[in-house]
Amino acid sequence: MEKGHKQALQDAKLERKIILKKSAETDQTDGNPVRSEFDTIVLQEEEDAHRLHTALYADKWSLQRAILLYGNSDDHSLQSINPAQDETDREELLSQLDGTLKKASQDLYTAYSMITRAAQKLHLPERVMNEVVHRLVRYAIRRDGFIVKGVSSRLSKDTNNESKQKRKDASERLREYNKMKQMGSLGAAILFLTARNLGWARTVVEICESFAPWAGNSNEKVFLKPKHCSRAVAEIKSFFPEYARPPVGSTAEGLGHGDGPQRSSNESLSVSNFADHFTRKLQLPPVAEASTRVLLAHCRQEQVEFGQNSGTKMSTLCAAVVYFVCCMGSVMQKVARQVQLDNDGKDASPPPTSTKRNYSNREQEYEPPPKKRRHSDRGTKSCMEPEHTDYDNSEKQDEEPFDVFTHSAIVEDRSQKLEYEMRRMWDAWAEQMPWSRSFAEIEQSCGVSRNTVMSLYKADLYPRRETLLGVLKDTVSKTEPNNRQAGKLSPSSLPNTPLASILLAHISTAGALMSDR
């Protein structure tokens, strides 16, 4: 009985398909010969299938579906509690999808993988990566794909007597190659715009180098060029203009009106992140890295507010500032070594004495200042004795105990204090790691040619060296103590960097010794 019912239902479905096909061809219906007992069942199944098809296509560019279908256990976004259940869901979902939906999910997962790998290579935080993926999915939904004009390559018209099969295979490979290039260009453009807007700017060249997807199963790698990224940026601007807006605080109006301090703070954070990224490979001392951040932020502010070095790229400005800081530190270290040699020559003539003996001699030579006597018009000693005794007691209570190891006990006048500070500074410079870096290292780290860096250094930074050195000195000397105690300064800021206040206390000394070469 059950088998007969199933067979009758299948026959009813087939009859309905034939009727619908004939009615589509003749644009008319000759009645419904389907038996009435199966008509409701067939119509209900058709409606269910139509709703399922609509729901599947509504999630055509679902990232969750793409990860479920093509993700693996190494994918950090695939947080699975029951792998067996996921496998069952994957098989069931694959049986419901047609070829178009499967291809769309596979393309979306490929683009997602390319972006996550590039963000990891660029050392970008997870916040930036998540925002890039979100914008990529929005673009795919809006354009129904990863279409970018002006990026695809064309097949040569010269056949060279190739067979039709070879020509067909070459066309298929080129189609896959162009699709990967469009995905990479779009991902690079969105990554560039998003990272810049969120304060983690990267250069276009560096972003393009981080995208190296494989073109299908071929052995050819897809290398992106800056022009491909620029065309993708133009494509994004036409559909999502809000993505291409300049970063917060990059305009002079924003720095001067409204929420100016907040915008200026965001701009400073962006510049600081940019400097940290491009100086990471140089492995500079902590004070050198902090000095680079301060000077780059200062030059960037001048560029925005006053047009100083207008049109200069951030990477070029960063490379020139790094070279300036390296030259400054190299000069100070050379002078520190010379000072140490001179001091060693002076200390070689007298017989060596221990530190303990020097401290004891100084303690013996130290005599407290004589107490001031109070005078009165009365002049009688007996009347003055009680008052004199009370004054001496209060003076002794207020007097600090003498400690030979304190700075105030050792340094007795201004000249000795200055001498002590200078010697402490030169000793600190002599113990520093080398600040000098070659042009080859700076070029490799910042991706800027030597001629470009030297041109900016000679034309702008070197003539203003006294001003820039004064910026560093003022940063460590004029910081309000309340800001330090309240934690308003970043732990990576220059005033909070160890030894910064000692090394940069007299940094203006390097100005007269620096060279423009």
Backbone torsions as a table, in degrees:
resi	resn	phi	psi	omega
1	MET	NA	-44.1	-178.6
2	GLU	-67.2	-39.8	179.6
3	LYS	-65.6	-38.3	178.3
4	GLY	-65.0	-36.2	178.6
5	HIS	-66.9	-41.9	-179.9
6	LYS	-64.9	-41.8	179.7
7	GLN	-64.4	-40.5	178.6
8	ALA	-65.3	-37.2	178.7
9	LEU	-66.4	-41.1	177.8
10	GLN	-64.9	-40.1	177.6
11	ASP	-63.7	-37.4	178.2
12	ALA	-65.5	-39.5	177.8
13	LYS	-64.6	-41.8	-179.5
14	LEU	-65.8	-41.3	177.8
15	GLU	-61.7	-38.8	180.0
16	ARG	-67.4	-37.4	178.4
17	LYS	-64.2	-41.5	179.7
18	ILE	-64.3	-41.6	179.0
19	ILE	-63.2	-43.8	-179.8
20	LEU	-64.9	-35.3	178.8
21	LYS	-68.7	-42.9	178.9
22	LYS	-66.6	-39.1	179.3
23	SER	-67.2	-32.1	176.7
24	ALA	-69.5	-32.8	-179.4
25	GLU	-78.2	-39.4	-176.6
26	THR	-100.5	-4.7	-179.0
27	ASP	56.5	31.9	175.4
28	GLN	-157.0	158.5	-179.4
29	THR	-118.0	140.5	179.8
30	ASP	-103.0	34.3	-178.7
31	GLY	96.5	175.4	-178.4
32	ASN	-118.8	98.9	-177.4
33	PRO	-78.1	-1.6	179.8
34	VAL	-65.7	138.3	-179.0
35	ARG	-63.8	138.4	-173.3
36	SER	-61.1	-30.2	-177.5
37	GLU	-70.0	-18.0	178.9
38	PHE	-108.1	-7.8	-175.9
39	ASP	-61.8	-45.7	-179.0
40	THR	-64.3	-39.7	-179.1
41	ILE	-65.8	-44.3	-179.1
42	VAL	-64.6	-43.5	179.3
43	LEU	-64.0	-38.9	178.9
44	GLN	-64.3	-42.4	178.5
45	GLU	-65.7	-36.7	177.6
46	GLU	-65.5	-41.2	178.0
47	GLU	-64.9	-41.0	178.3
48	ASP	-63.5	-42.2	179.1
49	ALA	-64.6	-38.1	179.3
50	HIS	-67.0	-41.6	177.8
51	ARG	-64.6	-40.5	177.9
52	LEU	-63.3	-41.9	178.9
53	HIS	-63.2	-41.9	179.0
54	THR	-65.1	-40.8	179.7
55	ALA	-66.5	-39.9	179.4
56	LEU	-65.2	-40.3	179.9
57	TYR	-76.0	-24.3	175.3
58	ALA	-66.1	-30.3	177.3
59	ASP	-102.7	32.6	-177.6
60	LYS	-59.3	-38.2	-178.4
61	TRP	-109.4	42.5	176.8
62	SER	-81.6	121.6	179.2
63	LEU	-68.8	-35.5	179.3
64	GLN	-62.4	-41.8	177.9
65	ARG	-65.9	-41.4	-179.3
66	ALA	-62.2	-41.4	179.2
67	ILE	-68.6	-37.7	178.7
68	LEU	-64.5	-38.7	-176.5
69	LEU	-79.1	-40.7	-170.2
70	TYR	-122.0	1.1	177.5
71	GLY	-76.9	168.3	177.9
72	ASN	-130.8	-179.8	-176.8
73	SER	-67.3	-22.8	-179.7
74	ASP	-79.6	-12.1	-178.8
75	ASP	-74.2	119.5	-177.0
76	HIS	-68.4	-18.3	179.7
77	SER	-83.5	-12.5	-179.3
78	LEU	-94.6	83.5	-178.0
79	GLN	-89.4	95.1	-174.2
80	SER	-106.7	134.5	175.4
81	ILE	-96.6	-36.5	-178.1
82	ASN	-125.7	93.4	-178.6
83	PRO	-60.1	-35.4	-179.6
84	ALA	-63.2	-41.5	177.9
85	GLN	-65.2	-38.5	177.9
86	ASP	-63.2	-39.4	178.5
87	GLU	-64.9	-39.2	177.3
88	THR	-65.1	-43.6	177.8
89	ASP	-63.8	-37.0	179.7
90	ARG	-64.6	-44.9	-179.9
91	GLU	-64.9	-41.0	179.5
92	GLU	-65.6	-40.0	-179.9
93	LEU	-68.6	-39.1	178.8
94	LEU	-63.2	-33.7	179.3
95	SER	-70.2	-22.8	-179.1
96	GLN	-90.0	-21.1	-174.9
97	LEU	-89.0	146.0	172.7
98	ASP	-91.5	-178.0	-175.9
99	GLY	-63.5	-35.6	-179.0
100	THR	-65.5	-44.7	-179.5
101	LEU	-68.8	-37.7	177.8
102	LYS	-63.5	-42.4	179.9
103	LYS	-66.0	-39.2	179.3
104	ALA	-64.2	-43.7	179.0
105	SER	-64.7	-38.7	179.4
106	GLN	-66.7	-41.2	178.0
107	ASP	-64.9	-40.7	179.9
108	LEU	-64.8	-41.2	178.8
109	TYR	-67.5	-35.7	176.9
110	THR	-62.6	-45.7	178.0
111	ALA	-64.3	-39.7	177.8
112	TYR	-61.8	-42.4	179.5
113	SER	-65.7	-39.9	178.7
114	MET	-61.6	-42.6	-177.6
115	ILE	-68.7	-42.5	-179.1
116	THR	-64.8	-39.8	177.9
117	ARG	-66.0	-41.4	179.5
118	ALA	-65.4	-41.4	179.2
119	ALA	-64.1	-36.3	177.3
120	GLN	-68.8	-38.4	177.2
121	LYS	-64.8	-34.0	-178.4
122	LEU	-86.7	0.2	178.9
123	HIS	58.3	45.4	178.0
124	LEU	-92.6	147.1	-179.9
125	PRO	-69.7	165.1	-178.0
126	GLU	-65.0	-29.6	178.8
127	ARG	-60.5	-43.4	179.1
128	VAL	-66.1	-44.0	-178.5
129	MET	-62.0	-43.6	179.7
130	ASN	-63.5	-39.4	179.0
131	GLU	-67.7	-36.9	178.2
132	VAL	-64.5	-44.3	179.5
133	VAL	-63.4	-41.1	179.0
134	HIS	-61.4	-43.5	-179.8
135	ARG	-69.7	-34.2	177.0
136	LEU	-63.4	-42.7	178.8
137	VAL	-64.4	-40.2	178.2
138	ARG	-62.5	-40.7	178.9
139	TYR	-65.0	-42.4	-179.7
140	ALA	-63.6	-39.0	178.3
141	ILE	-67.0	-41.7	-177.7
142	ARG	-68.3	-41.6	-177.3
143	ARG	-97.9	-3.8	-176.1
144	ASP	56.2	45.4	179.0
145	GLY	149.6	-170.8	-178.6
146	PHE	-113.3	57.3	-174.7
147	ILE	-84.7	127.4	175.5
148	VAL	-134.2	121.8	-178.2
149	LYS	-77.7	146.1	174.6
150	GLY	79.1	16.6	-178.6
151	VAL	-113.2	-31.9	-173.7
152	SER	-68.9	151.2	175.4
153	SER	-98.5	163.3	-179.1
154	ARG	-117.7	153.0	178.6
155	LEU	-80.6	139.3	-178.7
156	SER	-63.4	142.3	179.7
157	LYS	-77.6	-18.3	179.6
158	ASP	-74.9	111.8	-176.3
159	THR	-78.2	-26.7	-178.0
160	ASN	54.4	39.7	178.2
161	ASN	57.9	33.2	177.9
162	GLU	-77.5	150.3	177.7
163	SER	-74.6	164.5	179.8
164	LYS	-63.7	-34.9	-179.6
165	GLN	-67.1	-43.5	178.3
166	LYS	-64.4	-39.3	178.1
167	ARG	-64.0	-38.1	179.1
168	LYS	-67.5	-41.6	178.5
169	ASP	-64.9	-40.9	178.4
170	ALA	-63.9	-38.9	178.1
171	SER	-65.7	-37.7	178.4
172	GLU	-66.7	-42.0	178.1
173	ARG	-65.1	-39.7	179.2
174	LEU	-66.1	-37.1	178.3
175	ARG	-63.1	-42.2	177.6
176	GLU	-67.1	-39.0	178.3
177	TYR	-61.7	-46.2	-179.5
178	ASN	-65.7	-37.4	178.8
179	LYS	-64.1	-41.9	178.3
180	MET	-66.6	-36.6	179.1
181	LYS	-67.5	-37.9	177.0
182	GLN	-66.5	-42.3	176.0
183	MET	-60.1	-47.0	-178.9
184	GLY	-64.8	-41.9	179.5
185	SER	-63.2	-44.0	179.6
186	LEU	-66.4	-43.4	178.0
187	GLY	-62.8	-41.3	179.2
188	ALA	-64.7	-40.8	-179.6
189	ALA	-65.6	-45.3	179.4
190	ILE	-66.0	-38.3	178.3
191	LEU	-64.8	-40.4	178.8
192	PHE	-63.3	-47.9	-177.9
193	LEU	-67.8	-42.4	-176.9
194	THR	-68.8	-44.9	179.7
195	ALA	-62.6	-37.7	178.4
196	ARG	-67.0	-42.5	-178.1
197	ASN	-69.8	-29.5	-178.0
198	LEU	-93.5	5.1	175.0
199	GLY	88.5	20.3	177.5
200	TRP	-127.2	57.0	-172.4
201	ALA	-63.2	141.4	173.6
202	ARG	-133.9	152.6	-179.5
203	THR	-75.4	157.2	-179.9
204	VAL	-64.4	-39.6	-179.4
205	VAL	-62.3	-44.8	-179.0
206	GLU	-65.5	-39.2	179.1
207	ILE	-66.5	-42.2	179.3
208	CYS	-63.7	-36.1	178.8
209	GLU	-69.0	-26.0	-179.7
210	SER	-78.0	-14.7	177.7
211	PHE	-97.6	108.4	178.8
212	ALA	-136.4	65.4	-177.9
213	PRO	-76.1	154.3	176.3
214	TRP	-87.8	139.3	179.9
215	ALA	-85.7	87.5	178.2
216	GLY	63.7	-134.5	-180.0
217	ASN	-96.9	5.3	-179.5
218	SER	-78.8	169.0	-179.6
219	ASN	-94.5	12.1	-177.6
220	GLU	-97.5	131.5	179.7
221	LYS	-95.1	143.7	-179.1
222	VAL	-92.4	110.1	178.2
223	PHE	-101.1	124.9	179.7
224	LEU	-86.1	150.5	176.6
225	LYS	-117.0	156.9	178.6
226	PRO	-56.2	-31.2	179.5
227	LYS	-66.8	-32.9	176.7
228	HIS	-65.3	-42.5	178.3
229	CYS	-64.5	-38.9	-180.0
230	SER	-64.6	-38.9	178.7
231	ARG	-68.7	-35.8	176.3
232	ALA	-67.5	-35.7	176.8
233	VAL	-63.1	-41.8	177.5
234	ALA	-63.2	-36.4	178.1
235	GLU	-66.4	-39.7	179.8
236	ILE	-67.1	-39.2	-179.1
237	LYS	-60.7	-34.9	-177.6
238	SER	-72.1	-27.9	-178.0
239	PHE	-105.6	-33.8	179.4
240	PHE	-131.7	75.9	-177.7
241	PRO	-62.5	-24.9	-179.9
242	GLU	-67.5	-22.9	179.2
243	TYR	-72.1	-26.7	-175.3
244	ALA	-97.6	10.5	178.2
245	ARG	-67.2	149.3	179.8
246	PRO	-64.5	154.7	-179.3
247	PRO	-63.3	156.9	-178.2
248	VAL	-62.5	130.9	176.1
249	GLY	85.4	10.2	-177.8
250	SER	-90.7	1.3	179.7
251	THR	-113.6	151.8	-179.3
252	ALA	-66.4	-32.6	179.7
253	GLU	-65.1	-39.3	-179.1
254	GLY	-66.4	-30.0	-179.4
255	LEU	-79.4	-17.2	-174.2
256	GLY	-109.6	-10.5	-176.0
257	HIS	-135.6	164.4	172.0
258	GLY	59.7	-123.7	-178.4
259	ASP	-88.6	50.2	-177.8
260	GLY	-58.9	-49.5	-179.4
261	PRO	-58.3	-40.2	179.3
262	GLN	-66.3	-42.0	179.2
263	ARG	-66.1	-41.4	178.3
264	SER	-62.7	-37.3	178.1
265	SER	-65.4	-41.5	177.9
266	ASN	-64.5	-40.3	178.3
267	GLU	-64.4	-41.8	178.2
268	SER	-63.2	-39.6	177.7
269	LEU	-64.2	-41.3	178.5
270	SER	-62.1	-44.8	179.3
271	VAL	-64.5	-40.0	179.5
272	SER	-64.1	-43.1	177.4
273	ASN	-63.8	-38.7	178.6
274	PHE	-63.2	-44.7	179.9
275	ALA	-65.0	-41.8	179.0
276	ASP	-60.9	-40.2	-178.2
277	HIS	-67.3	-41.3	-174.2
278	PHE	-84.3	-14.2	177.7
279	THR	-103.0	1.4	-177.2
280	ARG	-62.3	-41.0	-176.8
281	LYS	-71.3	-22.2	-178.4
282	LEU	-76.7	-21.6	179.4
283	GLN	52.9	54.1	178.5
284	LEU	-76.6	158.9	174.0
285	PRO	-61.1	156.7	-177.1
286	PRO	-56.6	-41.0	-179.5
287	VAL	-66.7	-35.3	177.9
288	ALA	-66.2	-41.8	178.4
289	GLU	-64.2	-44.2	179.1
290	ALA	-64.9	-37.6	177.8
291	SER	-65.2	-38.3	177.3
292	THR	-62.3	-42.2	179.1
293	ARG	-62.5	-43.2	-177.6
294	VAL	-64.9	-47.6	-177.1
295	LEU	-69.6	-36.2	178.3
296	LEU	-66.4	-40.6	176.7
297	ALA	-64.3	-38.3	178.3
298	HIS	-65.1	-45.4	179.7
299	CYS	-66.9	-36.5	178.0
300	ARG	-66.1	-38.9	177.9
301	GLN	-65.2	-40.0	176.5
302	GLU	-64.6	-36.1	179.8
303	GLN	-66.3	-38.2	-177.7
304	VAL	-76.9	-44.9	-173.1
305	GLU	-82.1	-40.7	-172.1
306	PHE	-115.1	-2.3	-179.9
307	GLY	76.9	15.9	177.8
308	GLN	-66.1	126.1	-177.6
309	ASN	57.6	40.6	-179.2
310	SER	-63.2	134.0	-178.9
311	GLY	92.5	-9.0	178.5
312	THR	-77.1	132.9	-179.7
313	LYS	-69.7	153.1	-179.8
314	MET	-62.6	-37.3	179.8
315	SER	-65.2	-39.0	177.5
316	THR	-66.3	-43.5	178.6
317	LEU	-63.2	-39.6	179.8
318	CYS	-65.8	-43.4	179.8
319	ALA	-62.8	-41.0	179.3
320	ALA	-66.3	-39.5	178.2
321	VAL	-66.2	-40.6	177.3
322	VAL	-60.6	-44.3	178.7
323	TYR	-63.5	-39.4	178.0
324	PHE	-62.5	-45.4	-179.9
325	VAL	-65.2	-39.9	178.9
326	CYS	-64.8	-41.5	177.1
327	CYS	-63.9	-42.0	179.0
328	MET	-60.6	-48.8	-179.5
329	GLY	-67.0	-37.3	178.4
330	SER	-62.8	-40.8	178.2
331	VAL	-63.8	-45.5	-179.4
332	MET	-64.8	-35.4	178.5
333	GLN	-70.7	-35.6	175.9
334	LYS	-64.2	-44.5	178.7
335	VAL	-64.9	-38.0	179.6
336	ALA	-63.1	-40.5	177.4
337	ARG	-65.8	-38.4	178.2
338	GLN	-66.3	-39.9	178.2
339	VAL	-63.7	-40.0	178.5
340	GLN	-64.2	-39.6	177.6
341	LEU	-63.7	-41.8	178.5
342	ASP	-64.7	-40.7	178.9
343	ASN	-67.6	-36.4	177.3
344	ASP	-65.2	-35.6	177.6
345	GLY	-68.2	-36.1	178.3
346	LYS	-71.8	-37.6	-177.4
347	ASP	-76.4	-12.0	-177.8
348	ALA	-77.0	-25.7	-176.7
349	SER	-74.3	-50.5	-179.3
350	PRO	-75.1	155.0	179.0
351	PRO	-66.4	145.0	-178.1
352	PRO	-67.8	139.5	177.5
353	THR	-128.7	149.9	-178.0
354	SER	-77.5	158.0	178.9
355	THR	-65.6	-35.4	-178.7
356	LYS	-65.4	-38.2	179.5
357	ARG	-67.7	-40.4	178.5
358	ASN	-61.0	-41.7	-179.9
359	TYR	-66.4	-38.1	-178.8
360	SER	-70.1	-38.1	177.3
361	ASN	-63.6	-41.2	179.9
362	ARG	-65.6	-34.7	179.4
363	GLU	-68.7	-35.7	179.4
364	GLN	-70.7	-35.8	-179.1
365	GLU	-73.8	-20.4	-176.6
366	TYR	-73.1	127.8	175.9
367	GLU	-126.6	127.1	179.1
368	PRO	-64.7	149.8	-179.7
369	PRO	-64.1	144.0	-179.3
370	PRO	-62.7	145.0	179.8
371	LYS	-73.8	142.2	178.8
372	LYS	-81.7	135.4	178.6
373	ARG	-92.2	141.6	-179.8
374	ARG	-94.1	139.2	-179.4
375	HIS	-116.9	150.4	179.2
376	SER	-139.3	154.5	179.0
377	ASP	-68.4	-20.6	-178.1
378	ARG	-70.1	-41.5	172.9
379	GLY	78.0	-8.3	-178.7
380	THR	-83.2	130.6	-176.5
381	LYS	-69.0	-36.7	-176.9
382	SER	-66.5	-33.4	179.8
383	CYS	-76.1	-27.3	-175.9
384	MET	-87.6	-18.6	-173.5
385	GLU	-60.5	-44.9	-179.9
386	PRO	-62.7	-44.3	-179.7
387	GLU	-64.7	-38.7	-179.4
388	HIS	-65.5	-37.1	179.8
389	THR	-69.3	-41.6	177.9
390	ASP	-63.5	-39.4	-179.7
391	TYR	-64.8	-43.2	179.5
392	ASP	-63.5	-39.7	179.8
393	ASN	-64.7	-44.7	179.4
394	SER	-65.5	-35.7	179.2
395	GLU	-67.1	-37.7	178.4
396	LYS	-69.3	-35.0	179.2
397	GLN	-69.1	-37.4	-179.5
398	ASP	-77.4	-19.9	-175.6
399	GLU	-73.4	130.9	179.3
400	GLU	-74.7	146.8	177.7
401	PRO	-68.2	143.0	-177.5
402	PHE	-76.8	129.1	177.4
403	ASP	-128.4	119.2	-174.3
404	VAL	-70.5	-20.2	-177.6
405	PHE	-89.3	-4.5	178.8
406	THR	-80.7	156.4	-178.9
407	HIS	-64.0	-39.0	-177.5
408	SER	-68.1	-27.2	179.6
409	ALA	-76.0	-33.8	-177.2
410	ILE	-82.6	-45.5	-177.2
411	VAL	-89.1	117.6	-172.9
412	GLU	-103.5	-20.5	179.0
413	ASP	-145.3	177.2	-173.8
414	ARG	-66.2	-39.3	-178.8
415	SER	-65.3	-41.5	177.8
416	GLN	-67.8	-35.4	177.9
417	LYS	-64.3	-43.8	178.1
418	LEU	-63.8	-40.8	178.8
419	GLU	-63.8	-40.5	178.8
420	TYR	-63.6	-45.1	179.7
421	GLU	-63.2	-41.7	179.8
422	MET	-64.9	-42.7	179.4
423	ARG	-65.5	-40.3	177.9
424	ARG	-63.1	-39.0	179.2
425	MET	-65.8	-46.0	-179.1
426	TRP	-66.3	-35.6	175.7
427	ASP	-63.6	-40.3	179.1
428	ALA	-66.2	-40.0	177.9
429	TRP	-66.3	-37.5	-179.8
430	ALA	-66.9	-28.6	-178.9
431	GLU	-89.4	-3.1	-179.2
432	GLN	-73.3	154.1	169.6
433	MET	-65.1	155.4	-179.0
434	PRO	-58.8	131.7	177.9
435	TRP	-90.4	-20.8	-174.3
436	SER	-70.7	138.1	175.1
437	ARG	-135.2	142.7	-179.4
438	SER	-76.1	162.9	178.3
439	PHE	-66.3	-31.7	178.7
440	ALA	-63.2	-40.3	178.6
441	GLU	-66.3	-41.3	179.8
442	ILE	-67.1	-40.7	178.0
443	GLU	-61.4	-43.3	-178.5
444	GLN	-68.2	-34.5	-177.5
445	SER	-77.4	-43.9	-174.7
446	CYS	-98.9	-13.4	179.3
447	GLY	69.5	33.0	-179.4
448	VAL	-125.2	140.0	-177.4
449	SER	-70.6	158.1	-178.1
450	ARG	-64.7	-42.0	-178.0
451	ASN	-61.7	-39.1	179.7
452	THR	-66.0	-42.4	-179.4
453	VAL	-66.3	-46.0	-178.4
454	MET	-64.9	-35.8	179.3
455	SER	-62.7	-44.6	179.5
456	LEU	-70.7	-36.9	-179.6
457	TYR	-64.6	-46.5	-178.6
458	LYS	-70.2	-37.1	-174.0
459	ALA	-80.3	-28.3	-171.8
460	ASP	-128.8	-53.6	-171.9
461	LEU	-72.3	-44.7	-178.1
462	TYR	-64.5	-44.9	177.5
463	PRO	-62.1	-24.9	-179.3
464	ARG	-104.9	25.9	-174.4
465	ARG	-62.6	-36.7	179.9
466	GLU	-64.2	-40.0	178.6
467	THR	-66.3	-43.8	-178.6
468	LEU	-67.4	-39.3	176.1
469	LEU	-65.8	-34.9	176.0
470	GLY	-66.0	-31.1	176.6
471	VAL	-63.1	-43.4	178.9
472	LEU	-65.5	-42.5	-179.3
473	LYS	-64.7	-43.1	-180.0
474	ASP	-67.3	-31.3	-179.0
475	THR	-64.6	-38.6	-177.6
476	VAL	-90.7	-17.8	-175.1
477	SER	-102.2	-25.5	-175.1
478	LYS	-109.6	19.8	176.5
479	THR	-76.8	132.0	-178.0
480	GLU	-69.5	131.4	178.7
481	PRO	-60.2	-31.6	-179.3
482	ASN	-63.5	-34.4	179.2
483	ASN	-67.5	-35.0	179.8
484	ARG	-69.8	-43.7	-177.5
485	GLN	-69.0	-34.0	-178.2
486	ALA	-81.7	-3.7	178.5
487	GLY	75.7	24.4	-178.7
488	LYS	-77.3	-17.6	179.8
489	LEU	-93.4	143.2	178.3
490	SER	-68.6	146.6	177.5
491	PRO	-59.6	-25.3	-179.7
492	SER	-93.4	6.5	-179.7
493	SER	-74.2	162.6	-175.1
494	LEU	-63.8	-45.7	179.9
495	PRO	-61.1	-28.3	-179.7
496	ASN	-89.2	-3.3	179.4
497	THR	-76.3	131.2	-179.9
498	PRO	-58.4	137.8	177.2
499	LEU	71.2	1.8	-178.8
500	ALA	-65.4	-42.1	-179.0
501	SER	-66.1	-27.4	178.8
502	ILE	-81.6	-46.1	-176.0
503	LEU	-68.8	-34.6	-173.1
504	LEU	-103.4	10.0	-178.8
505	ALA	-64.1	-36.3	-179.9
506	HIS	-127.4	43.5	-175.5
507	ILE	-68.7	-19.5	178.2
508	SER	-61.9	-15.4	177.3
509	THR	-60.6	-31.2	-176.6
510	ALA	-72.0	-18.5	-175.6
511	GLY	-60.8	-42.6	-177.7
512	ALA	-74.1	-17.5	-176.0
513	LEU	-102.8	-8.9	-179.8
514	MET	-74.6	151.7	-178.6
515	SER	-114.8	157.1	178.7
516	ASP	-91.5	17.5	179.8
517	ARG	-118.8	NA	NA
